[in-house]
């Protein structure tokens, strides 16, 4: 059986990539094939790459506060291309926004402080169609 393919990207002007690079490495070490597009991608570029690479899931990371605008654009671009690839996102995303993102169609939101085993459970759930809903339980306690 071939490994699951995950596309990771940063959209918009966010240039903080330490988190997503760490996620890419953790997924690779867990046996996933990772395609990392890097910084400053448009939502259309992400969807085009997802289709061309025939990925099983898309992950995006936000630290700049652009998550609501950029995720709406990405979800719209997926719909425009009739692309049904599940999306997960992470970074500095307030709990209220995470709830709204899930309502918009994001399969899972990975909160800050999520440990590697929690991340892997979330991604496995997203790719299997049963996203984990207890991501906060896998995070470091506040102030750690």
Protein Blocks (a to p, Z undefined) as FASTA:
>chain_A
ZZdddddddehjbfbfklmmmmmmmmmmnopacddebehiafklmmmmmmmnopabdcdd
dfehpmmmmmmmmmmmmmmnopacdcddedjddfklmmmmmmnopabdcdehiafklmmm
mmmmmmnopacfklmmmpccehZZ
